[in-house]
Amino acid sequence: MLYYLCRLEDVWGPLRLFRYITFRSTMALITALLWLFIVGPRIFAWLRKKNCKDVVRSSKEMHDIAQMHSDKASVPTMGGLAVLSGVLVACLLWLRFNCYGIGTLCVGLLLAITGIMDDWMKIKHRHSRGIKSHWKWLIQGLATWLILYFLLQIPGVGTKIDGLYVPCLKTPLMSSLPAIFLFLYWFAVLAGTSNALNLTDGIDGLAIGCSIVVTLTYAIFAYITGHSQLSAYLHLPYLPGTEELCVLCAAIAGACIGFLWFNAHPAEIFMGDTGSLPLGAWIGCVALMTQQSITLIIVGFVFVIEALSVILQVLSFKLYRKRIFKMSPLHHHFELMRIPESKIIVRFWIVSLLCALLGLMTLKLR
């Protein structure tokens, strides 16, 4: 919205600042951060008043972890509402809306509605099971179809999003994926990232801290792919319009930093599926639109390994009746090794930061 003030730069010179991505991205981050600091506590207080307390799984489901997390039963959940509101306010003010920004926001909002329904069912029935998993997959598939259909209808955009780029290669591995494979690939990335972040959100500040690192990394990717000279220099595809995703990523990072203030161990609030599902969807969308989806395996390695630990645990138990980990996702395995929760969180943050740096290194390896 404020972008259009740059048209009045002839009236007052400094208004030209609203034209620059770097300025608007910085302001989006600050706006979302201040929103969480000022409005966030009011949202959290309302959630406490409505008795939206987190549902801790029973000892039958979680064994020793249930006892370790017994003090979390009084902590309210659905704090993702504050994150969502912070991102939306910052984007309304600083984002110049185009197909990439609108599409990404809409996908996140659809997953946010799913997360709200899931959290509300858990709170209402006081049970850790929310909506059926197949409904989540169905909604994620619908979100994938909608965003692809929307983008492919826009002249000149379809040919920019149907390629498959691999880190360290100057040219795409595949320049034009068939429609069905494009849908399946986008669905795998969107659903995979959304569910992986949801699985990571198991202890105080773990998922939100890693999300800050990943979104700031993809803000850099978005800025480069939307800049003709930088993308040419680094042999990345030039995708005009994706630079606005830098503003969106900055808004997400600002909201996440603000939320971490309250979610840091010991947490005062949990974001729940209300926050984790849309956050993962936003990250997946930005990765796909900037043609850096394979790089997400490196940058979002913490999310990948958390999801992979669950998959391996389930397969191992079903095939061999043995468990690879004491418990999955992986952070619970370390908890059962009696490593303090705060130490697990910080170590995962460090791994996330190192992986983000490795992801950025791929820019110079083409």
N, C-alpha and C positions, 0 to 999 in steps of 0.2 A: 504493500500500500504506500509506504513512505518513499519507495523507489521513484515514483512519479514526481516527487518534489524536485528532482534533478532537472526537470524541464523548465524550472523557474530560476536556473542558475544565472540567467541574464539579469534577473531582478536582484539576486543576492549570490555572489560568487561561491561561497562555501556550500551551497546546496548541491554543487556538483559531486560532493562526497557520496551522495546517495546513489550515484551511478556505479560506484566501485564495489566489486564483490568482497574484497578484503574488509572494507569498512562495514558493509551490511552484515557480513558473517560475524565480525567481532561484536557488533551491536546486538545481533540475534542471540549470541551466546550470553551476553550480559543481561539482556532482557529476560531470557528464560531463567537464568540464575536468580535474578532479583525477584521474579515471579514466585519461584519456589521458596525463597526466603520470606517473602511478605505474605503471599496468599497460601502457600503450602501448609503452614501450621493451622490455618483456619479450616482447610480441607481435612487435615488429620484430626482436628478436634471434632468436626462433624462426623467423621467415621467412628470415632470413639463413642460419641453420643448415640449413634445408631447401632452400637454394639457389634460393629463389623470386625470381630476378632478372628485371628488366624486359627485355622483348624489343624491342630497337631495330630499327626497320624498315631494310631494306637501302637502299643508295644508289640502286638501281633504282626503289624505291618512293618514296623521300623526297629523292633528289638531294642538294643541298647541306645540307639539314637533317640528314641521316644523319651527316654529318661533324661538324656543330655539336653533335649530341646523342650523340656517340660515348662521352663520359664518363659517360653515364647508364646504360650497359649493366650496370654493377656495382651499381646501386641496386636494392634489393628492391622488389617490388610486392605487391599484395594487402593494403596497409595499411588498406584500407577495413574489414577485420575489426576493427581497433581502434575505428574510428568507430562501427561497428554495435554493438559490445559496450558502448561508452560510452553510446550512446543507449538501448539496452535496459535497462541497469542504472539509469540516471537515471529512465526511465519507470516501471520496476518500483517504484521508491521513491516517486516524487512524482506520478505521473499517476493521476487517478481515472478508471479505465477505463470508457468508454462506447462506443457504436457508432462514434463518429467516431475516437476514439483507437485502438480495436482494429482497425478497418478500415484506417486509414492505416498502422499498424505492419505489418499482415499483407501489404499490397501491397508495402511496402518490403522485407520479408523474402523475398517471392517473387522480386522483382527482384535481391535480394542473392544468392540461390542461383544465379540465372542468371549474375550477374557472377562468382561464384566458379568456376562451370563454365567460363566463357569464359577467365578468367585462367589457370586450371589447364591448360587445353588449350594455351594459348600457351606456358606454361612447360614443359610435358611435351614438346611437339613442337618447342620453340625456334623458333616461327614467329609472326608477328604476327597471323595469322588464328586466331580462336578458333572458337566455335560459329557456324553459319550464321546470317546476318542474318534469314532468314525465321523461324527458331526464336525469335529474340528478339522479333520482331513478334508471333508466335503467343502467347508467354508474356505479353507486355504486353497483348494482347487478352484473354487468359484472366484476368489480374489485374483488368482493367477490368470484365469481366462479373461476376466474383466479388464485387467491392466494390459494384457497383450492385445486384446481386441481394440481397446482404446488407442493404444500407441500405433498399431498397424493401420488404423484408419487415417492417420495424419500423414499427408504427403511428405516424403523425404525422411521420415523417422524409421519406418519399417526396415529399411536397408541398413540402418545404423545399429539396430539391436539384435539382428538375427545371426550375428557372427559368434565364433567361439575363439577367444583369445587365451593364450597360455603364457604365463610369466616367462621372461627371457627370450621369447620369440618376437621378431619384428612384424611378422605377418600373421594373420589369423590362422588357426589350425583348420577351421572350417569357415568359409566366408558367408555361407548362406544355409542355415539349418532348415530342413523341411518343417512345415507347420506343426505336425504332431510331435516331432522331436524337440522343437523349440518350446512347445507347451510343457512337455515332460521335464525338460531341463530346467525351465523357469520354476515349475512346481517343486522340483527337487530342491532347488536353492532356497526359494521362499519358505516352503514348509519346513525344510531342514534347519534353516537358520532360526526361524521362529520357535520351533520345538526345542532346538538345542539350547537357546538362551533360556527358555522356560525351565529346562532341566538344570541348568547352571544356577538358577535362582533358588538355592537351597539353604544358604547360610548368609549371614548379615553382610551386605555390601559386595558380595562376590560378583554377581552378574552385573550390577550397575557400574561397578568400578571397571570391569573389563569392557563394558559397553562404551564408556567414555573414551578409552584408548582406541577401540575399533572405529567409532564414529569420527573421531578427529583424524585418524589415518585416512578414512574414506573422504573426508572433507578435502584433503590434499589431492587425492586421486580425481575427485570431481572438478576441482579447480584446474588441474592440468589438462584433463580431457576436454574441458570447455575453452581452453586457451590455445589458439591456433599455433603460436610460436613454440610454446612449451611442449605441446603434444608432438609437434614435428621434431623438435630437438630430442625428445625422449622416445621417439618412435611408438607413440601411443595413438590410437585412433582419435581423430578430431571430431568431437561430438558437440556441436554448438547447442547451447541450452542447458547442458549438464552442469555448467558452472553454478547454476542456481541451487543445485543439490549441495553445494558447499555451504550455502546459507542454512539449508535444512539440517545438514549434519551438525553445524555449529549450534543451532537451536536445540537439537537433541542432546548434544554434549553438555550445553549449559544447564538444561533441565536435569540431566543425570548427575551433574556435579552438585546442583542444589539438593537433589534428593539424597545423595550420598551423605550429606551433612546430617540427615536424620536417620539414615539407614545403616550408618557405620556401626560396627559392633561396640556395645550392645544396641541393637536396633530399636528405635522408637516406633517404626512403621515398616510394613512390608509392601512391596508394590503389587504382589500377586500376579495372576495371569493377566489382569487388567493392564499391567505395564510390560510384562515380559513378552507376551505374544506380539503386540504391535512394535516393540523395540526391535525384535528379531526380524519382523517383516520389513521394517524400514531399512535395516542394515542390508538385508538380502536384496531389496529393490535397488538401492543405491549401487550395490556391487554389480548387479545385472546391467543397469543402465549405463554405468561407466565402463562396461566390458572388463571388469576386474573380478568376476565371480570366482574364477579358479584361485586367484590370489587370496580370496577369503579363507581358504583352507589354511593358509599361513597366518594371515592377520588375525583371524578368529580361531586360532588353534585351541584355545581353552574351551570354546564352545564345542569344537569338533571332538576333542578328546573326552569331554563330559558325555556327549551323545554316544560316542563310540564305546565308552565303558558300559553303558546301559545295553547297547546292542550285543556286545560280546558276552556280557553276563547272562543275558536271556538265552542266547544261542548255546552257550556252554552248558547251562543248566538243563535246557531241553534236550540236547544231544547226548551229554555225558553225565548228567545229574551232579555236576560239580560246578563250583563257583570260582571264577578267576579272582574276583575282588571280595573283600570282606562284605562290602555292600556297594551298590551303585546308586546314583552317579559317583564319580571318582572322589569328590570332596568328602562324601560319607565314609569312603574307605579310609581316608586319612584321619577322619574324626575317630574311627574305631581303633586306629593305631595310637590313640590318645595324644595326638598332636593338637595343641590348643587351636581353637577356631580362628582366633585373630592371626595366628602364624600361617595357617592354611590360606586365608584370604590374601594376606600380603604377598605370599609366595606365588599365588596364582596371578596376582596383579603384575608381579615382576616378569613372570613368564609371558603374560599378555603383552607387556611393553616390549620385551625382546622380540617377540614374534611380529609385532607391528613394525619394528625397525627392520627386520628381515624382509617383510613385505615391501617396505619402501625401497630397500636395496635392489629389488627386482627391476626397478625403474631404470637403473644404470647397467643392467646386465643384458640388454637387448643389443 
